[in-house]
Amino acid sequence: MTSVAQPPSTSVNVTVLHVPVSDPRVRPLLRELGHEYSARYGKDAHAEISRYPDEEFTEPYGGLLLLLLERGEPVAGGAFRRYDATTAELKRIWTHSAHRRRGLARRVLAELEREAGTRGYRRIHLTTGPRQPEARGLYLATGYTPLFDTRADPETIGPLPFEKHLPAAAGTARSARTGKAADL
């Protein structure tokens, strides 16, 4: 049985906030991800951030974008979108460059997994780039199953796909397909 990623014990006092992509507090996330992708993959990589319409990261479309705030400032965040009726796709996982190595990415994953589960999703899917070894390590360390040969040179694979099955939620949760409450 695969478990949901648990945030490390830490004294960091962060607030989790669900926001639309248009919220000004999302700008650092988008800006830093754009710079990071461009530095690793070239100037055209910035288009990855605008690949999906912002609406896909809203509840009516089966998605969510969240930020972790510390003293009111965004320090980490991430999102998911509907991949299919039972699967959420994680996107835009980010930790502010000044706040890395504090376990915040694990906290983002745990929050996204929890929220996806409460919305009725049973599986998480994600991809990361072959030039992001720290992301690959994070997903492996938090129980994601690689859907590629981990012994192969990542540059020969392209985007590295992962999946994780979420535990069945007890009680009532929202159906990822309809958005209505469903007994599980």
Phi, psi and chi 1 to 4 in degrees:
 res  aa     phi    psi   chi1   chi2   chi3   chi4
   1 MET       -  130.7  175.1 -174.2 -139.2      -
   2 THR   -88.6  136.8  -57.2      -      -      -
   3 SER  -102.0  161.6   63.6      -      -      -
   4 VAL   -75.6  138.5  174.7      -      -      -
   5 ALA   -56.5  134.0      -      -      -      -
   6 GLN  -105.9  135.2  -64.5  -61.2  -46.7      -
   7 PRO   -66.2  144.3   19.1  -25.1      -      -
   8 PRO   -66.8  153.1   23.8  -29.8      -      -
   9 SER   -68.7  128.0   59.6      -      -      -
  10 THR  -154.1  154.5  177.2      -      -      -
  11 SER   -89.6    1.8   61.0      -      -      -
  12 VAL   -64.8  124.5  174.4      -      -      -
  13 ASN   -96.7  101.2 -173.5   15.8      -      -
  14 VAL  -117.5  151.5  -63.8      -      -      -
  15 THR  -108.0  134.6  -57.4      -      -      -
  16 VAL   -96.6  128.5  178.0      -      -      -
  17 LEU  -131.8  128.8 -171.7   64.2      -      -
  18 HIS   -88.9  126.8  -59.1 -179.3      -      -
  19 VAL  -138.3  156.4  -64.5      -      -      -
  20 PRO   -78.6  158.7   27.4  -33.0      -      -
  21 VAL   -58.0  -28.8  175.5      -      -      -
  22 SER   -73.9  -10.9   61.2      -      -      -
  23 ASP   -62.4  130.5 -172.0  -58.7      -      -
  24 PRO   -57.1  -25.0  -15.4   21.3      -      -
  25 ARG   -71.0  -10.8  -66.8  170.3  -69.5 -169.0
  26 VAL   -83.2  -18.3  176.3      -      -      -
  27 ARG   -54.4  -44.6  -71.8 -175.8 -166.0  134.9
  28 PRO   -60.2  -38.1  -22.7   32.0      -      -
  29 LEU   -59.5  -52.9  177.1  152.2      -      -
  30 LEU   -64.9  -40.9  -61.6  175.3      -      -
  31 ARG   -64.5  -49.9 -176.6  175.7   49.3 -105.7
  32 GLU   -66.8  -38.4  -79.0 -158.7  -14.7      -
  33 LEU   -62.9  -41.6  -75.7  176.4      -      -
  34 GLY   -60.3  -44.8      -      -      -      -
  35 HIS   -64.6  -43.6  -68.9  -50.3      -      -
  36 GLU   -62.3  -47.9 -170.4   79.7   25.1      -
  37 TYR   -62.0  -43.2  -65.4  164.6      -      -
  38 SER   -64.2  -41.0  -65.3      -      -      -
  39 ALA   -64.8  -35.0      -      -      -      -
  40 ARG   -89.0  -31.4  -67.5  179.5 -168.6 -129.5
  41 TYR  -124.7   -1.4  -58.0  104.2      -      -
  42 GLY   103.2  167.7      -      -      -      -
  43 LYS   -61.3  -29.2   63.1 -179.4  179.4  176.8
  44 ASP   -73.0  -15.1  -66.2  -25.8      -      -
  45 ALA   -65.6  -21.9      -      -      -      -
  46 HIS   -57.8  -27.0 -158.2  -51.0      -      -
  47 ALA   -63.9  -20.8      -      -      -      -
  48 GLU   -57.1  -34.5  172.6   62.0   23.9      -
  49 ILE   -68.3  -31.6  -67.8  175.2      -      -
  50 SER   -99.0   12.6   58.2      -      -      -
  51 ARG   -62.7  -36.0 -180.0 -173.9 -140.0 -174.2
  52 TYR  -112.7  140.6  -59.3  100.4      -      -
  53 PRO   -61.6  144.3  -16.3   25.9      -      -
  54 ASP   -54.7  -32.5  -67.2  -11.2      -      -
  55 GLU   -59.7  -28.3  -58.9   82.1   45.8      -
  56 GLU   -65.2  -14.2  -69.9 -166.6   23.6      -
  57 PHE  -103.7   26.3  -59.1  101.6      -      -
  58 THR  -118.2  156.9   64.1      -      -      -
  59 GLU   -57.0  -43.4 -170.6  169.0  -16.4      -
  60 PRO   -58.9  -24.5  -23.4   33.1      -      -
  61 TYR   -99.8    6.6  -72.8   82.5      -      -
  62 GLY    86.7   16.4      -      -      -      -
  63 GLY  -120.6 -176.3      -      -      -      -
  64 LEU  -164.4  143.5  171.2   76.6      -      -
  65 LEU  -125.6  131.5 -172.5  138.3      -      -
  66 LEU  -131.0  154.0   62.6   80.5      -      -
  67 LEU  -124.6  148.0  -68.8  174.6      -      -
  68 LEU  -102.2  124.0  -59.9 -175.0      -      -
  69 LEU  -109.8  139.0  -56.9  178.2      -      -
  70 GLU  -124.7  119.5 -174.0  174.7   66.9      -
  71 ARG    52.7   37.7  -67.7 -175.3  -70.9  -80.0
  72 GLY    83.2   -3.7      -      -      -      -
  73 GLU  -106.4  139.8  -64.4  -63.2  -38.8      -
  74 PRO   -69.5  127.1   21.2  -26.5      -      -
  75 VAL  -116.9  -16.9  -65.7      -      -      -
  76 ALA  -164.9  164.8      -      -      -      -
  77 GLY  -174.3  178.8      -      -      -      -
  78 GLY   178.5  174.0      -      -      -      -
  79 ALA  -148.7  164.5      -      -      -      -
  80 PHE  -139.3  157.7   63.8   77.0      -      -
  81 ARG  -133.2  160.4   59.9 -176.2  -74.9  -83.5
  82 ARG   -70.6  123.1  179.0  178.5  -67.6  142.4
  83 TYR   -92.4  -45.8 -172.6   74.6      -      -
  84 ASP  -156.0 -173.6   63.7   34.7      -      -
  85 ALA   -59.1  -27.5      -      -      -      -
  86 THR  -119.4    4.2   59.9      -      -      -
  87 THR  -126.6  130.0  -53.3      -      -      -
  88 ALA   -99.7  141.8      -      -      -      -
  89 GLU  -107.7  121.2  179.6 -179.7   21.6      -
  90 LEU   -78.3  138.8  -61.8 -171.0      -      -
  91 LYS  -142.9  161.4  -55.6  -63.4  -71.4  177.3
  92 ARG    57.7   37.2  -58.0  175.3  179.5  173.1
  93 ILE   -72.9  127.0  -53.2  -59.5      -      -
  94 TRP  -148.2  141.8  163.6   80.0      -      -
  95 THR  -128.0  130.5  -59.4      -      -      -
  96 HIS   -53.3  137.9 -168.6  -72.7      -      -
  97 SER   -56.8  -27.5   57.8      -      -      -
  98 ALA   -85.5   -1.0      -      -      -      -
  99 HIS  -129.0   22.7  -64.3  -83.8      -      -
 100 ARG   -78.9  163.9  -66.2 -172.9  177.9  155.2
 101 ARG    69.0   28.7  -48.8  -67.1  -55.3  160.1
 102 ARG  -119.4    4.6  -64.7  175.2   49.1 -162.6
 103 GLY    84.0    9.5      -      -      -      -
 104 LEU   -68.7  -35.3  -65.1  169.1      -      -
 105 ALA   -64.1  -38.9      -      -      -      -
 106 ARG   -62.5  -39.7  -75.4  178.4 -178.9 -102.6
 107 ARG   -64.4  -41.9  173.4   77.1 -175.0  -90.9
 108 VAL   -59.8  -47.2  168.1      -      -      -
 109 LEU   -59.0  -46.0  -73.2  179.3      -      -
 110 ALA   -60.3  -43.5      -      -      -      -
 111 GLU   -65.0  -43.4  -67.0  -69.5  -21.0      -
 112 LEU   -65.2  -42.0  -70.1  171.4      -      -
 113 GLU   -61.8  -45.1  -69.1  170.5   10.2      -
 114 ARG   -61.0  -47.5 -173.1 -179.3   60.0   73.6
 115 GLU   -64.4  -40.0  -70.8  -66.5  -24.3      -
 116 ALA   -62.3  -42.8      -      -      -      -
 117 GLY   -62.5  -40.3      -      -      -      -
 118 THR   -69.3  -19.1   63.8      -      -      -
 119 ARG   -92.7    6.1  -73.6  164.9  170.0   75.3
 120 GLY    93.7    0.0      -      -      -      -
 121 TYR   -71.4  144.1  -69.0  113.3      -      -
 122 ARG  -113.4   -8.5  -64.9  -68.5  135.3 -122.5
 123 ARG  -144.7  147.6  178.3  177.6  169.8  -98.9
 124 ILE  -113.3  138.0  -60.4  -80.3      -      -
 125 HIS  -125.5  145.0  170.1   79.1      -      -
 126 LEU  -157.7  160.7   65.4   87.8      -      -
 127 THR  -130.3  151.5   58.4      -      -      -
 128 THR  -133.3  158.0 -168.2      -      -      -
 129 GLY   -73.9  155.0      -      -      -      -
 130 PRO   -68.0  -14.1   24.8  -33.2      -      -
 131 ARG  -103.7   28.4  -63.7  178.8 -172.6  163.0
 132 GLN  -127.0   68.0  -66.4  173.4  -92.8      -
 133 PRO   -61.8  -30.1   21.8  -31.5      -      -
 134 GLU   -68.4  -35.6   58.8  -74.6  -53.4      -
 135 ALA   -68.6  -45.0      -      -      -      -
 136 ARG   -56.0  -46.0  174.7 -175.8  165.5  160.3
 137 GLY   -62.8  -40.4      -      -      -      -
 138 LEU   -59.8  -47.7  170.7   67.4      -      -
 139 TYR   -66.8  -39.4  -57.8  133.3      -      -
 140 LEU   -64.6  -40.6  -70.2  171.0      -      -
 141 ALA   -71.1  -20.0      -      -      -      -
 142 THR  -106.7   20.0   53.4      -      -      -
 143 GLY    89.7   13.2      -      -      -      -
 144 TYR   -81.4  141.9  -76.9   79.2      -      -
 145 THR   -92.8  124.0  -58.9      -      -      -
 146 PRO   -72.1  135.5   24.0  -29.0      -      -
 147 LEU  -104.5   39.6  -57.9  175.8      -      -
 148 PHE  -153.5  167.0   58.5   93.3      -      -
 149 ASP   -77.7  109.8 -178.4   -7.0      -      -
 150 THR   -69.3  -13.4   57.7      -      -      -
 151 ARG   -87.0  -14.4  -64.3  166.0  -63.2  173.9
 152 ALA   -77.5  155.3      -      -      -      -
 153 ASP   -64.7  119.2  176.2    0.6      -      -
 154 PRO   -54.2  -31.4  -23.5   32.3      -      -
 155 GLU   -65.0  -21.3  -69.2  -73.1  -25.8      -
 156 THR   -87.2   -8.5   65.7      -      -      -
 157 ILE   -97.8  -38.8  -61.1  170.1      -      -
 158 GLY    91.5 -149.0      -      -      -      -
 159 PRO   -56.7  135.9  -24.2   34.3      -      -
 160 LEU   -95.6  110.8  -52.5  176.4      -      -
 161 PRO   -86.2  143.9   28.6  -30.8      -      -
 162 PHE  -134.1  159.2  -69.9   85.6      -      -
 163 GLU  -142.7  160.0   73.4  173.3   -5.9      -
 164 LYS  -150.1  131.4 -173.5  174.5 -163.9  178.9
 165 HIS   -89.7  131.4  -66.8  -85.4      -      -
 166 LEU   -88.6  146.9  -61.4  174.7      -      -
 167 PRO   -67.5  148.6   20.7  -27.1      -      -
 168 ALA   -63.7  131.9      -      -      -      -
 169 ALA   -79.4  142.4      -      -      -      -
 170 ALA   -83.7  145.3      -      -      -      -
 171 GLY    85.4 -142.1      -      -      -      -
 172 THR  -108.0  137.7  -58.5      -      -      -
 173 ALA  -138.9  163.7      -      -      -      -
 174 ARG   -76.2  139.5  -69.7 -176.3  173.4  -91.9
 175 SER   -75.7  130.5  165.5      -      -      -
 176 ALA   -64.6  -27.3      -      -      -      -
 177 ARG   -80.5  -44.3 -175.3  179.8   10.0 -156.6
 178 THR  -106.6  -19.9   64.3      -      -      -
 179 GLY    78.8   -0.4      -      -      -      -
 180 LYS   -93.1  156.2  -63.6  179.6 -178.7  175.0
 181 ALA   -64.7  140.6      -      -      -      -
 182 ALA  -139.2  137.7      -      -      -      -
 183 ASP   -77.5  132.0  -73.3  -33.7      -      -
 184 LEU  -107.3      -  -60.5  177.9      -      -
